[in-house]
Structures are given as structure tokens and as C-alpha cells.
């Protein structure tokens, strides 16, 4: 899984946790989704941090993937 994919998964799991807590009142499912969201968010952060090389650049394709996650796909 790539960093951007981890980021998207974290977003989806966080939304699922909120849904389980607010709509379903299923606290166990909410806690499980929240914990998995935290893991994926941490892995996304690690991937993003690893890209920051000594001259401050990153590969173009990787930059575009992160930009798509943060800003939406390029038009």
C-alpha cells in the first residue's frame, strides 16, 4: 500500500468510526475503526516523511499522488 492509499484508508476508517459511534451506537466497531484509522494515518505520515530527501525534492509521480490525496485529482 502506498502512502496516499494509507491516507485514503485512514479517512474512510475515521468516517466509519464516526458513523458507528453516531448512527449505529456500536462502540466496539467505532473503536476498532478508529484504531485502524490511526494505524493507516501513521503509515501515511511515515511514507510522506520518508519522501523528504536531503535536497527537499521528491519524485514527480509520488508528488502527484500526494497532491491528488490532499487536493483532489488533477483536471
C-alpha positions as CSV (number, residue, x, y, z in Angstrom):
1,X,0.0,0.0,0.0
2,X,1.4,3.5,-0.9
3,X,1.3,6.5,1.4
4,X,-1.6,8.1,-0.4
5,X,-3.5,4.8,-0.2
6,X,-2.9,4.7,3.6
7,X,-4.1,8.3,3.8
8,X,-7.4,7.5,2.0
9,X,-7.9,4.3,4.0
10,X,-7.4,6.3,7.2
11,X,-10.1,8.8,6.1
12,X,-12.5,6.1,5.2
13,X,-12.0,4.3,8.5
14,X,-12.3,7.5,10.5
15,X,-15.6,8.2,8.7
16,X,-16.8,4.6,9.5
17,X,-15.8,5.1,13.2
18,X,-17.9,8.3,13.3
19,X,-20.8,6.5,11.7
20,X,-20.7,3.6,14.1
21,X,-20.5,5.9,17.1
22,X,-23.1,8.4,16.0
23,X,-25.6,6.4,14.0
24,X,-25.2,2.8,14.9
25,X,-24.2,3.4,18.6
26,X,-21.9,0.4,18.0
27,X,-19.0,1.4,20.3
28,X,-16.9,-1.7,19.7
29,X,-17.0,-1.2,15.9
30,X,-16.3,2.6,16.4
31,X,-13.2,1.8,18.5
32,X,-11.9,-0.8,16.1
33,X,-12.3,1.5,13.1
34,X,-10.7,4.4,14.9
35,X,-7.7,2.2,15.9
36,X,-7.2,1.1,12.3
37,X,-7.6,4.6,11.1
38,X,-4.8,5.7,13.4
39,X,-2.5,2.9,12.1
40,X,-3.1,3.9,8.5
41,X,-2.6,7.6,9.3
42,X,0.7,6.8,11.0
43,X,1.8,4.8,8.0
44,X,0.8,7.6,5.6
45,X,2.8,10.1,7.7
46,X,5.8,7.8,7.7
47,X,5.6,7.5,3.9
48,X,5.3,11.2,3.4
49,X,8.2,11.9,5.8
50,X,10.4,9.4,4.0
51,X,9.9,11.3,0.8
52,X,11.6,14.4,2.1
53,X,15.2,13.8,0.9
54,X,18.3,15.9,1.5
55,X,17.6,18.5,-1.3
56,X,13.9,18.8,-0.5
57,X,12.7,17.2,-3.7
58,X,10.5,14.2,-4.3
59,X,9.8,12.1,-7.3
60,X,7.2,13.7,-9.6
61,X,4.9,10.7,-9.6
62,X,4.9,10.5,-5.9
63,X,4.3,14.2,-5.5
64,X,1.3,14.0,-7.9
65,X,-0.1,11.1,-5.9
66,X,0.2,13.0,-2.6
67,X,-1.2,16.2,-4.3
68,X,-4.2,14.1,-5.5
69,X,-4.9,13.0,-2.0
70,X,-4.6,16.4,-0.5
71,X,-6.2,18.5,-3.2
72,X,-8.1,16.1,-5.4
73,X,-7.1,14.7,-8.8
74,X,-5.6,17.0,-11.4
75,X,-8.1,18.0,-14.1
